[in-house]
């Protein structure tokens, strides 16, 4: 026998963690987190909140890299541990606003004439995903500029993006790299430089660097007199950089209200400092994750925003959550293999995609819905008597949530009034802080990325081997083992390199290229 409707309503009323302004509601009525679960986790959550206070005070949160973690200061510079950092943050925000205003007013313009109407952004990871999310939410027909992103070192992908850009005369090029040495970003920058030269355009006067002082990119931009240099700091990681110049500059160029975005994030930060756990949205979100995955990440998080402009939210959260929490060892050095897998798309598209498995298949997930109350700015249009397209969308959210719940699958819903700057800033801050709190609960360092660094080092070794193989090649056809011997390497490592070289370099020739046992290569 089902419970009376008022019992379910009472549960909903009790199961809300709310930020009042901007309105952001966490509805945990379908989350499966009971009072006893929260009570059991309460002491650990209290310790996590104490750790958050230490982080915000400038404690050495990232011990592996001997760094503070300061992305929370970006939207509240007064919290920064030193006046110098506070002034640097405030100065960067002002510089972003002044630069964007100068571009929009035509005071900062292409040297060949006209105005900048496009932004070509070169970055990777958080340096691309954050701006791409902002472009999806705030870009479009009414935006003062259009954003094009080069976020990979795929030559064909770079060519396609540059074809879409067309003429670079009215394009402002923003290159984002903390160190200036990230290969993917450097390659993209060189490709855009080449394209400018092919079009007879000067690169430096239309280029902006977002980087750390003294980096390779900073020195290049300074020496070549680029249009601007915006600061980054070592206490802001890429996946938490959207409220820094990394996100604020492209956002401002797209017409985003920078101050409102930061204010929304700051308001959520305040709400997630509450010691009353049930009123603390980030603590409750972290508790939900912990309960669903038994503190071991046993279930994946399926992110389902019911708003097309939030399509990229799941990709954005993949990096934020998985790079922060996916760790082999805890802070004591013990193997723990922690993490929360994240995937998703958008509602109600997934009514016709993978919701079938979510309801009836493996119970290895929990759902996180995002609901936007305001359907559109321009009134209502009824698709049938008394019903709009937005009514269908909201009905599909309710129906999907109910169908999952009826089959024992838990979910949490984040609701906002409208998708504006304050609301998006609050959502970003909510997930950033939930990640940090959850990391405290499972005792991992959320702010380093040893797995990513290992991949970079392995890639560097591959490129070093490629140079040795190129030196080993001459005019005589040689098989893989012979070339591996000449390069002093294992044939298994040499094979994919030789295959790729022969497919792309005109001076390289290969025979039987799809048969590693008999293939042979030479250089003309």
C-alpha positions in Angstrom: 0.0 0.0 0.0 1.5 3.4 -1.1 2.0 6.1 1.5 -0.5 9.0 1.5 0.5 11.9 -0.7 0.9 14.2 2.3 3.6 11.9 3.7 5.6 12.2 0.5 5.1 16.0 0.6 6.3 16.2 4.2 9.4 14.1 3.2 10.1 16.6 0.4 9.7 19.6 2.7 12.2 17.9 5.2 14.6 16.9 2.5 15.6 20.2 1.0 18.9 22.1 1.2 18.3 25.5 -0.2 20.3 28.6 -1.3 17.7 31.4 -1.2 19.4 34.0 -3.5 19.9 32.9 -6.2 17.4 30.2 -5.7 19.1 26.8 -5.8 17.3 23.8 -4.3 18.7 20.4 -3.6 15.7 18.0 -3.4 16.8 14.8 -1.6 13.3 13.4 -1.3 14.2 10.6 -3.7 17.9 10.2 -2.6 17.5 7.4 -0.2 19.5 9.2 2.5 17.7 8.6 5.9 18.2 10.5 9.1 20.3 7.6 10.5 22.6 7.7 7.5 23.2 11.4 8.0 23.7 11.0 11.7 26.3 8.3 11.1 28.2 10.5 8.7 27.7 13.7 10.8 31.1 13.6 12.6 33.0 13.0 9.4 31.1 15.9 7.7 31.9 18.2 10.6 35.6 17.4 10.2 35.3 18.0 6.5 33.8 21.4 7.1 36.6 22.2 9.5 39.1 21.2 6.8 37.3 23.5 4.3 37.8 26.4 6.7 41.5 25.6 6.9 41.7 25.4 3.1 40.1 28.8 2.8 42.4 30.3 5.4 45.4 29.4 3.1 46.4 26.1 4.5 48.6 23.8 2.5 45.7 21.8 1.0 47.7 20.3 -1.9 50.6 18.8 0.1 52.0 16.8 -2.8 52.7 20.0 -4.8 53.3 22.2 -1.8 50.5 24.6 -2.8 47.6 26.4 -1.3 44.2 25.9 -3.0 42.5 29.2 -3.6 39.8 29.0 -6.2 37.3 29.9 -3.4 39.0 33.3 -3.1 38.3 34.1 -6.7 34.7 35.1 -5.9 35.5 36.6 -2.5 38.9 38.2 -2.7 38.6 39.5 0.9 39.0 35.9 2.1 42.5 35.6 0.5 45.2 35.0 3.1 47.4 38.0 2.0 46.6 41.5 0.8 48.8 40.8 -2.3 46.6 37.9 -3.4 43.5 39.9 -2.7 44.7 42.8 -4.8 45.8 40.4 -7.6 42.3 38.8 -7.8 40.5 42.2 -7.7 42.9 43.6 -10.3 42.4 40.6 -12.6 38.6 40.9 -12.5 38.9 44.6 -13.3 41.3 43.9 -16.2 39.0 41.3 -17.7 36.0 43.7 -17.6 38.1 46.6 -19.1 39.5 44.5 -21.9 36.1 43.1 -22.9 34.6 46.6 -22.8 37.4 47.8 -25.0 36.8 45.0 -27.5 33.1 45.5 -27.6 33.5 49.3 -28.0 36.0 48.9 -30.8 38.9 50.5 -28.9 40.7 47.2 -29.1 40.5 46.1 -32.7 42.3 44.2 -35.5 45.3 46.1 -36.9 43.9 45.5 -40.4 40.7 47.3 -39.6 37.2 46.4 -38.5 36.2 44.9 -35.2 36.7 41.6 -33.3 33.5 39.6 -33.6 34.9 36.1 -32.9 37.0 34.5 -30.2 39.3 31.6 -31.1 40.2 30.0 -27.8 43.1 27.6 -27.5 43.2 25.5 -24.4 42.6 22.0 -23.0 40.8 20.4 -20.1 39.4 23.0 -17.7 40.9 25.8 -19.8 38.5 24.7 -22.6 35.6 23.0 -20.8 34.8 26.0 -18.6 34.7 28.5 -21.4 32.7 26.0 -23.6 30.1 25.6 -20.9 29.8 29.4 -20.6 29.5 29.7 -24.4 26.7 27.2 -24.4 24.8 29.0 -21.7 25.5 32.6 -22.6 26.5 32.6 -26.2 24.2 32.5 -29.2 22.5 35.0 -31.6 22.4 37.9 -29.1 26.0 37.5 -27.9 28.5 40.2 -29.0 31.0 37.6 -30.1 31.1 33.9 -31.1 33.4 31.4 -29.5 35.4 28.8 -31.4 37.6 26.4 -29.4 40.7 24.4 -30.3 40.9 21.9 -27.4 42.9 19.0 -28.9 46.0 18.3 -31.0 44.0 16.5 -33.7 45.1 18.1 -37.0 41.8 17.3 -38.7 39.8 18.7 -35.8 41.9 21.9 -35.9 41.4 22.2 -39.6 37.6 21.8 -39.2 37.4 24.5 -36.5 39.5 26.9 -38.5 37.3 26.3 -41.5 34.3 27.2 -39.4 36.0 30.4 -38.2 36.8 31.4 -41.8 38.6 34.7 -42.0 40.7 35.4 -38.9 40.8 39.1 -39.5 37.9 39.7 -37.0 39.1 36.9 -34.6 40.6 37.5 -31.2 42.9 34.6 -30.2 42.9 33.6 -26.6 45.6 31.1 -25.6 45.2 29.6 -22.1 48.0 27.6 -20.5 49.3 28.0 -16.9 52.8 26.9 -17.7 52.9 27.6 -21.4 54.3 24.1 -22.0 51.2 22.1 -22.5 51.8 20.4 -25.8 48.2 20.4 -27.0 47.8 24.1 -26.3 51.1 25.0 -27.8 50.3 23.0 -31.0 47.0 24.7 -31.3 48.6 28.1 -30.9 51.2 27.3 -33.6 48.4 26.1 -35.9 46.5 29.4 -35.5 49.7 31.4 -36.0 50.3 29.5 -39.3 46.7 30.2 -40.4 47.1 33.9 -39.7 50.3 34.0 -41.7 48.5 32.1 -44.6 45.8 34.8 -44.5 48.3 37.6 -44.5 47.4 38.7 -40.9 49.5 39.7 -37.9 49.2 37.2 -35.0 50.5 39.1 -32.0 48.1 42.1 -32.1 45.1 39.8 -32.0 46.5 37.4 -29.4 45.8 37.3 -25.7 47.7 35.1 -23.2 46.1 33.7 -20.0 49.1 32.3 -18.1 51.3 32.5 -15.0 53.9 35.2 -14.7 57.3 34.1 -16.0 55.9 31.1 -18.0 57.1 30.2 -21.5 53.8 31.6 -22.8 54.1 34.8 -20.7 57.6 35.4 -22.1 56.5 34.8 -25.7 53.5 37.1 -25.3 55.7 39.8 -23.7 58.4 39.6 -26.3 56.0 39.7 -29.3 53.8 42.4 -27.7 50.6 40.5 -27.7 47.3 42.4 -27.2 47.1 41.5 -23.6 48.4 39.1 -20.9 45.9 38.0 -18.2 47.2 36.3 -14.9 46.8 32.7 -13.7 48.1 31.5 -10.3 49.6 28.1 -9.2 46.9 27.9 -6.5 44.1 27.5 -9.0 43.8 24.2 -10.8 42.5 23.9 -14.3 39.3 22.1 -13.4 38.5 24.8 -10.8 39.5 27.7 -12.9 36.1 28.8 -14.4 35.8 31.7 -11.9 39.3 32.9 -12.7 40.5 34.7 -15.8 40.3 31.3 -17.6 36.5 31.5 -17.5 35.9 35.2 -16.9 37.7 36.5 -20.0 35.9 34.4 -22.6 32.7 34.8 -20.6 33.0 38.6 -20.6 33.8 38.7 -24.3 30.6 36.7 -24.9 28.6 39.3 -22.9 28.4 37.4 -19.6 27.9 39.6 -16.5 31.1 38.7 -14.7 30.2 40.2 -11.4 26.8 38.4 -11.3 28.5 35.1 -12.0 31.0 35.6 -9.2 28.3 36.8 -6.9 26.3 33.6 -7.5 29.4 31.5 -6.7 30.1 33.5 -3.6 26.5 33.1 -2.3 26.8 29.3 -2.7 30.1 29.3 -1.0 28.5 31.1 2.0 25.6 28.6 2.1 28.1 25.7 2.0 29.9 27.0 5.1 26.8 26.4 7.3 27.4 24.0 10.2 23.8 22.8 10.1 24.4 19.9 7.7 20.8 19.7 6.5 20.9 23.4 5.4 24.3 23.0 3.7 23.9 22.1 0.0 27.4 20.9 -0.6 27.5 18.8 2.6 24.2 17.2 1.6 25.4 16.5 -2.0 28.6 15.0 -0.7 26.6 12.9 1.8 24.4 11.7 -1.1 27.4 10.6 -3.1 29.0 8.9 -0.1 25.8 7.0 0.8 25.1 5.9 -2.8 28.6 4.6 -3.4 29.3 3.3 0.1 32.2 5.7 0.3 34.0 3.7 -2.4 32.4 5.0 -5.6 30.5 1.8 -6.2 27.9 3.7 -8.3 28.3 6.1 -11.2 26.7 9.5 -11.3 24.4 10.1 -14.3 23.9 13.9 -14.8 20.7 14.8 -16.6 20.1 18.5 -17.0 16.6 19.3 -18.4 17.9 22.3 -20.4 19.7 22.3 -23.8 22.0 25.0 -22.7 23.4 22.7 -20.0 24.4 20.0 -22.4 28.1 20.3 -21.5 27.5 20.2 -17.8 28.1 16.4 -17.7 31.4 16.8 -19.5 32.4 19.7 -17.2 31.6 17.6 -14.2 33.4 14.6 -15.5 36.7 16.5 -15.3 35.9 18.2 -12.0 34.7 15.1 -10.2 36.7 12.3 -11.8 40.1 14.1 -11.9 39.6 15.3 -8.3 38.4 12.1 -6.7 39.8 9.4 -9.0 42.9 8.5 -6.9 44.9 5.3 -6.4 46.1 6.1 -2.9 44.7 8.1 0.0 46.6 10.8 1.8 48.2 8.2 4.1 49.6 6.4 1.1 47.3 3.4 1.3 45.8 2.0 -1.9 42.2 3.0 -2.0 41.2 3.3 -5.8 38.7 6.0 -5.1 36.5 7.9 -7.6 33.0 8.5 -8.9 32.4 7.9 -12.6 30.3 10.6 -14.3 28.4 10.4 -17.5 25.2 12.0 -18.8 23.5 13.9 -21.6 20.3 15.9 -21.3 16.7 15.5 -20.6 14.4 14.6 -22.2 16.7 13.3 -24.9 17.6 10.4 -22.6 14.0 9.3 -22.5 14.9 7.8 -25.9 18.5 6.8 -25.1 19.7 5.1 -22.0 16.9 5.6 -19.4 15.7 2.1 -20.3 18.9 0.7 -18.8 18.8 3.1 -15.9 15.4 1.8 -14.9 15.6 -1.9 -15.7 19.3 -2.7 -16.1 22.3 -2.8 -13.8 21.8 -0.8 -10.6 25.3 0.7 -10.7 24.4 4.4 -10.8 22.5 7.2 -9.2 20.9 10.1 -11.1 21.4 13.8 -10.6 18.7 15.9 -12.3 19.0 19.6 -13.0 15.6 21.4 -13.4 15.1 25.0 -14.6 11.7 26.4 -13.7 11.6 29.2 -16.4 11.2 27.6 -19.8 11.9 30.6 -22.0 12.1 34.4 -21.8 9.5 35.0 -24.6 6.3 33.9 -23.0 4.4 30.6 -23.7 3.3 28.8 -26.8 0.8 25.9 -26.4 1.4 22.8 -28.5 -1.9 21.5 -27.4 -4.8 22.8 -25.3 -3.3 24.1 -22.1 0.1 22.4 -22.6 3.4 23.9 -23.7 6.7 22.3 -24.8 8.1 23.2 -21.5 5.3 21.5 -19.7 6.2 18.3 -21.6 9.9 18.8 -20.6 9.0 19.2 -16.9 6.6 16.3 -17.1 9.3 14.1 -18.6 11.6 15.0 -15.6 8.9 14.1 -13.1 8.0 10.9 -15.0 11.6 9.7 -15.3 12.4 10.4 -11.6 9.2 8.5 -10.6 10.0 5.6 -12.9 13.5 5.3 -11.4 12.3 5.6 -7.8 9.6 3.0 -8.4 12.3 0.6 -9.3 14.6 1.4 -6.3 16.9 3.8 -8.1 17.8 6.9 -6.2 18.2 10.5 -7.5 18.7 14.0 -6.4 17.3 17.1 -8.2 18.9 20.5 -8.3 16.3 23.2 -9.2 16.9 26.8 -10.2 14.6 29.6 -11.2 16.3 30.6 -14.4 19.6 29.8 -16.1 21.4 33.1 -15.6 24.8 34.2 -14.4 24.1 34.0 -10.7 22.5 30.6 -10.9 25.3 29.0 -13.0 27.9 30.5 -10.7 26.1 29.0 -7.7 25.9 25.5 -9.4 29.6 25.6 -10.2 30.5 26.5 -6.7 28.2 23.8 -5.3 30.0 21.1 -7.2 33.5 22.5 -6.5 32.7 22.5 -2.7 31.0 19.1 -2.7 34.0 17.6 -4.4 36.3 19.0 -1.7 34.1 17.9 1.1 33.7 14.4 -0.3 37.5 14.1 -0.7 37.8 14.8 3.0 35.3 12.1 3.8 37.3 9.5 1.8 40.7 11.0 2.7 42.1 11.7 -0.8 43.9 14.8 -2.2 41.3 16.4 -4.5 43.8 18.9 -5.8 46.5 16.9 -7.5 46.4 14.7 -10.6 49.3 12.1 -10.6 47.5 9.9 -13.2 47.3 12.8 -15.6 51.0 13.6 -15.1 51.9 10.0 -15.6 50.2 10.1 -19.0 52.0 13.2 -20.0 55.4 11.7 -19.1 54.5 8.5 -21.0 53.6 10.6 -24.1 56.9 12.4 -23.9 58.8 9.1 -23.9 56.8 8.1 -27.0 57.9 11.3 -28.8 61.5 10.8 -27.8 61.4 7.2 -29.3 59.9 8.6 -32.5 62.9 10.9 -32.9 65.2 7.9 -32.5 63.2 5.9 -35.0 63.3 8.7 -37.6 67.1 8.8 -37.1 67.3 5.0 -37.6 65.4 5.1 -40.9 67.3 5.4 -44.2 66.8 4.4 -47.8 66.8 0.7 -47.1 63.5 -1.2 -46.2 63.8 -2.6 -42.7 61.2 -4.5 -40.7 60.0 -3.4 -37.3 62.4 -5.6 -35.3 65.4 -4.3 -37.2 64.4 -0.7 -36.7 63.6 -1.3 -33.0 67.2 -2.7 -32.6 68.6 0.4 -34.3 66.6 2.7 -32.0 67.4 0.6 -28.9 63.7 0.0 -28.1 61.1 -2.7 -27.9 59.4 -3.6 -31.3 56.0 -3.4 -29.7 56.6 0.2 -28.8 58.0 1.0 -32.3 55.2 -0.5 -34.3 52.4 2.1 -33.7 54.9 4.9 -34.2 56.2 3.6 -37.5 52.7 2.9 -38.7 51.6 6.5 -37.9 54.7 8.0 -39.5 54.2 6.1 -42.7 50.6 7.2 -42.9 51.4 10.9 -42.6 54.9 11.8 -43.7 55.6 12.0 -47.4 59.2 11.1 -47.0 58.3 7.9 -45.2 57.4 4.8 -47.1 56.0 1.5 -45.8 54.9 -1.8 -47.3 52.4 -4.2 -45.8 51.6 -1.5 -43.3 48.7 -3.4 -41.7 50.7 -6.5 -41.0 53.2 -5.9 -38.2 55.0 -9.2 -38.7 56.0 -8.4 -42.4 55.8 -4.6 -42.6 58.9 -2.7 -43.7 59.8 1.0 -43.7 62.3 3.3 -45.3 62.9 7.0 -45.6 63.3 8.6 -49.0 
